[in-house]
Amino acid sequence: MKLNKIYVVILLLTIVSSMFVVYKRTVVESPYKTYETVMDYEEVKNFADATESDPIDVAKDFMDVGVNSFAINENTISSLKINQNYDISVNYHGLDMYITGDKSILNYIKNGIADVASRQRNLYFKDDNTLVIEGRLSDFSYGSYDILRDYSAKRIGQDRKVQSIFENVGLGFTDSELEKLKANDIPFNLRPVYTALVQDSKKTIDRYFAYVREFVKNPNLLIFSGSELLGGEKGVDYLAQKIKETDIIPVTIETSEQDGNTDLPGIKKLAKLVNYKFTRLFSTFTYIQDRYDYKIPGHHNGQEIMNSYYRAITERNIRVIYFKVFRPKNGAVITDMNLYKVRFDELNARLAGYHGIYPVGKGVSVNTMPYMETGKLMQMLAMIGVIVSGLIVFDNIFKNTTKFQYAILILGILGVVAVSRTSQFRTLNVLFGLISTITFSSLAVTVLLNEVKKAEIIKRHFEDGTFIQFLHASKVLFYVMCISLCGTLFLATLYGNSEYMLEFSKFSGVKTSQLTPLIITVLSYLSIIGFSKYYDKNKSMMEQVKLFSGSYIKVWQAALVFIMLAALAMMLLRSGHSNTNVEPSSTEILMRNVFEFVFPARPRNKAIYVGYPALLAMMMFAYKNKYKVIYPILVLAATIGQTDILNTFSHIRTPYILSLKRVAIEYVFAVILTFVVVLIVHLIYTFYRKRNLK
């Protein structure tokens, strides 16, 4: 393989500089070792109602089995309408809202709105049991239409659902409820509601923190409700100030697709103002609740729900679990508290055993990761390293282009330095992060192809036995993987900020990073190995393509290519978080969780069953000088294995050490699995050979 000495020196220097950044990241990630299970207090009330129990007793029971605290949602007119302790109803007369009910609750509503209203609004009692809120056209939100039909089902009109935004304005909390929880030493956090169109930012923030000071013993989490921050986008600066004064941790909520955080307006600015002293929350959405029983081993009675929590905590930097009671799909609530205890004990044992992560307890609360920001110099060096890695690949594909490459290198370095002085440096960072996933996986495959070529030309290990050849193939796999891992150092440097580790921003371009190396692999194969015979410097790339297009392709070869393309399509459909409706089978789910129980990090299927075995097989065939016709398929499969390494580390939210463990486990597992296959094939071959000799 051609290696320019200048390139090697630059690459080594930039690798060393990136190693310092990765070390710093592991130090930042290491103390992030506590998590909290929060339960909505409305869930507690519903559970108490179903079991005819007192909510306080139910809350204590759930604390005994593993719940750490409870979330109290701020009251709204909408929530009071369905609260069994109150009897209110809402009607509209023109634009005005008429609320009927007991005068005490109507006074609570009146004061709750008046305390935080951004503009003067006429609120008055029509009588002792009717509160009127003067309405304006801008107050109303509109829902879907109801079709109106006559007795013969003929459409005669439509009725549009209308609701005033005042129904969703935060009114404050119920003092008596908070006092009761406080008196019983039940830890809780308050979830505020904010509607920017009618609520004053500062007044709302002040009222919320007044409640916190008065009722919450040890305030530690601020979990937002609805689609707006407390105080809205305009109140971010003031909210950040109050958060710092109270030393409370704001919480960002992961999306239902598990691909980033819910993007509330102003939340990214808030994160910057508090130096990313944030933590992440995983919600038990309905589709998670539906995982109560999969009817397969290891997935009964809430086990798969706990598996979902386990993945969120270990793989996605989640440190708050928003727990919901177990409920079979379309079934009744599970009331057996012993079952909940068993499930939480299993989860805590797994988290502590492999990851040293523990639930919060007395004197121990959820902590945040120390702030991390990688300096421009380190990121510039990483960019230069990425440029060099791309030039090495280019140098092995296109011959006699040294002067052109040096020109690209110089222009690239000058460009990086120039952009570093502008506001576009962040964009360049993101771009080079994507490029690094392409160039290093391609560089790894380039090394593989040169090893294959060397093995066949000089007959390296041709005389060795099968198992010695397999040992050498395993070494090549290790070397190739190390090259891809070097790419992860640059990727971690370019994305080495708390913003990415807490997923306020994330890596984009997963499919590009998987497809582009496959195209480059085809060019590398043509250049380094070629078709029919090894590449001749005097033959152009086009001559190689013509040689291939004129060759005879057997039916089985075409079938194999078709299978490979189908597998590639499935891999792309299943990559990222695409909404493709491609669901894993029961067998895959079972194997996935077996791996999670056995290993600290679950190996990926495309690495252990496709990418790494294909590379080992290709090297074995090269040593034996056989089956060259299937090299193109094997090298494409091997490329998938290398892109998977970079893809693993592009999930910046996953701790770097955990990703490293995953890749190490994949290597060991794939080598053992492939060795078993080689052993079986060797034994069968030996048996039939002896039989034929007899």
N, C-alpha and C positions, 0 to 999 in steps of 0.2 A: 504494500500500500504506500502511495506517495504521501510523504509528510514533510511539508516545508518547515524548516527549523524555526524560522521567525514565527510561524503560526503556533508551533508547539510552545515556544517560550511565552508568547502572549496568552495562550490558553491556560497554561499552568498558573501564571500570575493572577489571572482573573478568577480561576477556580479557587485559589487560596483566599483571595479577598472575599469571595462569596461564602466561603466556609465560615468566616468570622460572623457574617450576618446570620447564617443558619444557626450557629451556636447561640447567638444572642436570642434568636427566636425560641429555641428550645428552653432557654433559661426563663423567658417570659411565660411560656406555656406551662412549665412544670408546677407552679404553685396553684394552678387553677383546678382545685381538687375537691370542691364541695358542691353539692346540688341540693335544691329544695323542691319538695313536692307540695304544690298549692292546690287546694280544692275550693271550688266556688261554693260560697255559703248557701246559695240557692239550691245547689245539689243536695246539700245537707238537709235543708228544709223539706225538699221533695222526698228524700230517703226517709226522713222522720215521719212524714205524712203516710208513706207507704207501709211503714212498720208500726205506726201508731206509737211513736216514741217522742221524747223531748229532743229538739234540735241540739241543745247543749250536750246531752248524753251521747247523741250520735256523733257530734264533733269529737268528743273525747274518745269514743270508740275508734274513729278513724285515725286519731293521733296515736293510739296504741298500736295500730297495725302498720303505720308508715307515713301517714300524711303529716307534714310539718307545720303548715299554716293554712289560713283560709282567706279567700278574697271576698271583700264586701263591696258590692257594686253600688255606685251612687244611684239614688232614687231618681226616677223620671216619672212623668205622668203615665207613660206607657207601661212602666214596670208596676206602678201602683194600681193600674187597672186590673192586673192579674194577680195582685197580692191578696191572699185570702183574709188578711187582717184588716183590709179596708174595702169599702163598698162605694166605689166611685164610677161614674159613667161620663162619657164625653159626647157631646153633640155640637153640630155647627149650625149657626143661624147667620146666613150670609158669610162674612169673613170672620165673625166673632166665634170664639170657642166657649161653650157653656159646659162647665164641670159641675156635676151634682154629687153630693155626698155629705158626710158629717162635717160640721163647721171646723172642727179641730184639724182635720186633714186638709180642708180647703185653705185654712190659714197657713198651714205648713207649705202648701203649694204656692200661695200668694207671696209669702216671705221669701221662699226659695228662689222664685223668679226675680222679685224686686231687688234682692241682694246683689245679683250679678248681671242684671239687664244692661246692655250697652247703650240703649236709648230709652228715654222715658216712654213707658207703655201704660195705658189705662187699664188697671185691674180693679174690679169692683164687685161687690156682692149684689146680685139681683134680689136675693132673699137669703135667709139664714143657711140654706142648703144649696145655693147655686152661686158659683164663682164665674164671672165673665172676664175673659181675656180679649181685649180689643185686637182684632186681626187686621193684617194688611195683606195685600196680594203677594208680596214678596215672602210671606211666612210659609207659603204652601208648597208642599212637594207632591208630585203626581205619580201615581203608580200605573199599573196596567188597566186596560179597559175590560169591563164586563159587558158581554153582548146581551141585549134585551130582545126577547122573542115573544110573539103572541101565542095563543093556544095551539096554533097549527105549526109551531116552531119556525115561523117566518120571522126573519130579522126585522125589527122595527126601530132599533136605536142602540145606543151604547151608553154605559154609565162609567165614568172615570173615577177610580179610587183617589181620594184626596185626603191629605193629612197635614196638619199644621206642624211646623218644626218645633213648636213649643212642647209637643208631646214628648220630645226627646231631649229637652234641656235638662241639665243637671240641677237637682233641687237641694243637694246636700245628702246627709246620711241620717239614719234614725238613731237619735241619741240613746234611747232606752236599750236598743239592740246592742250598740257598741259597749255601753256600760255593763251589760250582762256578760258579754264575752270577756271583757277586761276583768270583771270580778271573778270569773271562773278560770283565769290564767290561760285563756285560749288565744294563741298568737294569731293575729290577722293583719292584713294589709288592705288599704282602701283604694278602690279603682274609680278614678274620676271620669266624668262624662263632660264633654265640652261641645258646644255648637257655636261656631264663630259668628254666624249671622246675627245672633241675638244676645250673646253673652260677652260681657266685658272681660278682657284677658286678665288684667291685673287683679280685679275683684275676685274672679273665679280662682286664680292661683292662691291668693291670700286666704280665701275661705277654705280651700282644700288643706293647706298646711296648718291652718288653725285647728281643723279636725284632727290632723295627725298629731299635733302637739298635745291636744287635750286627751285623746283616747288611745293612741297607739303607744305601747310601752317601749318597744324597740323597733322603730320603723326601719325597714331595710329594703323593701321593694316598691317601686312605683310602676304598676302595670296599667297601661292606658286602655281605655274602652272606646269602641266606635272607630271612626275613621279620622279623628283629629287628636293632636296632642292636647294635653292640658294647657289652656291658654292659646292654643292655635299657633299658626306660623308666625304671627306678629308678636307673640309673647315669649318666644324662645329664649331671648336674652335674660328676661326676668325669671323665667322658669329655671334656667341653668344656675342663676344666682341662688335661688331658694333650695335647689337640689344640693348645692355645695354647702350651704348653711346647715341643712338637715342631715347631711351625709347619708342620703338615701340613694339606692341604686335604681336608675331607670332601666326598664326592661323592654327589649325589642322582641316582637313576636314573629316567629318563623311562619312563612306562607304555608298554605295547605299542600302545595306542590313540593315542599321541603327544599326550595331553591331560592334562598334569600330571605330577607325580612319584609314584613308588611311595610310598605313605603308610605308612612304617614307624612304629610307635608310638614317640613321643618325638622324631621327627626335626625337627618344627617347633620344639619347645622348644630342641633343640640348635642349630638355625639362629639363633635369637634370641640364645642365649648366646655364640655366636662372631661376632655382628654380621653374619650372612649371608655370612661368608667361606666360601662354598660354590661349587661348580661343578656342572654337569649332565652326565649321561652318556647317550649313545644306544646302545642294545643292538642288535646285529645278530640280530634274532629270525629264526626259521625262515622266516617269510613274506618277510622282507627277503632272505635267502639265495636264496629261490626266484625273485627278480628277476634272476637271473644273465643270462638271455637271454629277451627278449620277442618275438624274431623280427620286430622292426621296426627301421628305421634309427635309429642312435644309441643303441640299447638292447641291444647285443651284448656278450658277454664281460665282464660285471660293470659295464657303464656305468651301468645303472639303480641298482645298489647304491651306486655312488659319487654318483649324483644324490641318493639318499636321505641320504647323509652331508652333501652340500652344503646341502640344505634344512635339515637339523637344525642345522648350524653357523651358517648365515646368518640363519635365520628364527626359531630357537627358543632362542637363547642356549646351545646345547650346546657344550661345550669338551672333552669326552672322548668319543672314538669307541671302542666295544668291538668290535674287528674280528674277523671270522671268515673262514676261508679260503673261496674261491669254490667253489661246488658246484652244478652244474646240478640242477634239480629231479629227485629220485630218481636222480641220477647220481653219478659218482665225483669225488673231490677234484681240483681243477685244480692241477697241480704246476709249471706253467710260470712261473718267477719273473719272467721278462721281462714277462709280461702284467700281473702285479701292479704292477711298476714303472711301466709305461705308465699304468695306471689311477690310481695315486697321484700321478704327475707331472701328469696332467690335472686332478685335483682340486685340487692345491696351486696350480697356475697360475690356475685360476678364482677360488679364494679370495683369492689375492694381488692379482690384477688388478682385481677389482671392489670388494673389501671390505678389503684390506690385512690379511688374516688369514693367519698363517703357522704351520706346525707347530713344535713345540718342537725345540730343538737344544742344542748345547753352550753352557752358560751361560744358556740361555733356557728357562724352565719355564712351565707353565700359570699364568696369573695369575687373580685374582678381581676382580670389579667392586667399586669402592669402595662403601661402605654409603650408602644413600640412604633418607631418611625425610622426607616432606613434612609441614610443620607444620600444626597445626589451623587457624590463621588463614587460610592459603592455601586449605585445603580448604573452610572456611566461605564464603569469598568465591566459590569455584567453585560451591558449592551455591546461593548467591544468584543467580549468573549463570544457572544452570540454571532456577531458578524464573522469572526474567525472560524467558528464551527461551520457556518454556511459556506465559507470559502474553501474549507477542506473538502466538503462534499462536492462543491463545484469543480475543484481541482481534479477530483477522481472521475468526474463524468466527462468534462470537456478538456481536451488535451491542448498543450502548448498555449496556455492563456495566462501565463505568469504576470506579464506586464499589466494586463487588464485587471487581474485580481488585486495587484498592489494598488492600482488606481482606485478600485472599489474600496479597499481597506482604508486608504488615506481619506477619501471623500466621506466614508462612513464615520470615521473618527471625528473629522471636522464637523460633520453634520450633527453628531451627538453633542459635541461641545457647544455648538451654536444654539441648538434647540434647548439645551439645559438652562440657558439664560432667558428663556421665554416662558409664557404660561402654557405652552403646548407640550412641556416636558412630560406631564402626566399622561397625555395621549400617546406619546412616544414610548413611555414605559409599558403601557398596556399592549401596544403593538409588538414590542420586542418580547414581551412575555409570551405572546402567541407564537412568534417566530421561533423562540427557543424550544417550544414543544415540537416544532417541525424539524429544525436543523439537527437537534441531538438524536432524535429517534432515527433520522435519516443517516446521520454519521455512524450510529451503532450498526445499522444494516450495511453500510459501506464497509465497515470493518469485517462483518460477517462474510460478505461476498469475497473480499480479499483473502480471508482464511480458507474459504472453499476453493478458490482458484489455486492458492498455494498448495493445498492438500492434494489436489489432482495433478498438478504439474510436476511437483517434486516427489509425488507418491509418498507423502508424509504419512506415517502410521499405517501404510498399506499392508505391511507384513504383520502388524500387531493383531492380537485376538480381538474378538468382538467387545469384550468387557473393558479392555485397555482403550480401545477406540471410544467407547462410551465415556470413559473417564476424561479423555481429552476433549470430547465434545462438550462435556459438562463444564470444563475449564473455559472453553470458548464462550459458552452461554454466560458464564460469570463475567468475563471480560466485557462482552457486549452490553450486559446489563449495567455494568459500572459506568460505561460511557453515557448511557441514558440517564443514570443517576447524577452524573455531572451536570446534565441539563436541568435537573431539579434544583440544583444549587442556585443556578441563575434565575430560574423561575421564582424560587423563594425570595431571592434578593429583590427582584423587580416588583414583587407583590408583598414585600416585607413590611407591611403596615397593619396596625390594629384595625383599620377600616376594612381590610380584606379578611382578617382573622375572625372578625365578628360579623362578617358578610353584609356590611352596609354597601359594599361593592363586591363584585365577584369576577372571576375569570370568564371570559366569553370567547367563543370560537371553538367549542369542543369538536364539532363535526369537521371543521376545517383542519384542526390539528390531527385528526384521524385519517382524513382522506388524502391530504396533500402528501404526507410521507409515502403513501402507496404509489402515487404518481411518480415521485422521485425515485422510489425503489425500482420501477420499471426502467427508468433512464439509467440508473446505476447498474442494473443487471445487464442491459445492452452494452454499456461501456466496459464493465469489468469482466464479465463472463461472455456475453453474447450468445447467439444461437448457433447451433451446429458445431462451431469451434470457437476457441477463445478470441476475444476481441483483438483485432490488429490495428495498431495505431494508424496504419495507412488507409484503413476502411472508415468511411464516415458513418455517422449515426444512421443516416438514411439508408445506406447500404445494408446495415444490420437489420433495419426494419424490413427492407425488401427481402432479405434472406429468410426472415421469419415468416413473412406473409406468403412466400412461395413454398414453404415446407408443408409436408403431408401431416395432417392431424388425425389421430385415430379417434374412434367413437368414444372410447373410455376416457381419453384425455379431455375431449369436449365435455363429457358428462362431469368429470372432476372439476373442470373450470366452472361449470354451471352451479355445482354444489357450493364451490368456494364463493362465488358471487352472491348466492342466496344467503350463505352464512354471514357475509359481509353486510348485506342489506339488513339482516336481522340485528347485527351488532350495532349498526348506526341507528336503527329504530329504538333500540334499548338504551342507547347512550344518552348522557345528559339527563334532562328531566322532560323529555318530549311527551306531549299528550297524544300518544299513539294508540292507546287501548291494547297494546301488546302486553299481556299479563303473564307473569311467570307461572309455570305449572306447579302442581302440588309437590312433585318430586324435587323440582328446583328449590322451592321454598323449604322443604325438609332438609336438603343438603346444605342450603345456605345457613340454616340455623344450627345444624350439626357442626359446621365449621366455626360458627361464632362461639359455640360452647367449648370447642376443643382448643381454638387458637385465640390469642389476644386480638388479632385482626383477621377478618375473613378474606381469604384469597379470592381473586376474581376468576370467574370461569374461563373467560377468553384468554387469560394468561396461562392457567394451569392445564387447560384442555386443548388449546389451539396454539398460541404463540410460542411458548417455550418448548413443548414437544416437537413442533415443526422445525425449530432451529436445531434441536438435538438430532432429529432424523436427517436433516440436510447435511450436517457435519458427518454423521455416520455413513451416509451414502457417498459423500466426497472421499472419505478415507478408504472406502471399498471400491471407489470408482464405478459406481452403479447408479442406475435410475436417474440419470441427469435430466431426462425428459420431464420429470415432475418438479425440478428445481424452481421454476417460476411460481408454482403454486405454493411450495414450501416457503419460499422467501417472502411472499406476500403475507402468509400466515405468521411468519416470524416478525414481520413488520408490525402486525397487529399487536403482538406481545410487547414490542418496544414502545409503541404509541400508548399502550395501556399504562406503562410506568409513568410517563409524563402526565397522562390524564389523571392518574391517582394523585399526584402531587399538585395538580392544578386546582383541586378542591382545598383552597387555602384554609378554610374553616377547620379542616382535619389537622390535628397536631402532627408536626413533621415526623416525630419519632414513631408515631403510630403508622403513618404511611410507609416509613422505612421498614418497620416490622412486617407490614403486609407484603412488601416486595420480597423480603427475605424468606417469608413463609411460602410465597409462591414459587420461589426458586427451589427450595428444598422439596416441596410437595411435587412439583413438576418433574424434578430429577428422579425422585423415588417412583412416581407413577410410570414415567417413561422407561425406567430401568426394569420394572416389573413386566411391562409389555415386551421389551427387548428380550428379557429372560424367557418369557413364554414362547415367543417366536423362535428363539434360539433352540429351546428344548424340542419344540415340534419339528424344526428343521433337522436337528441332530437325530431324532427318532426315525424320521422318514428316510434320511440318508443311510442310516445303519440298516434299515429294513430293506432298502433297495440293493445295498451291497450284498446282503445275504441271499 
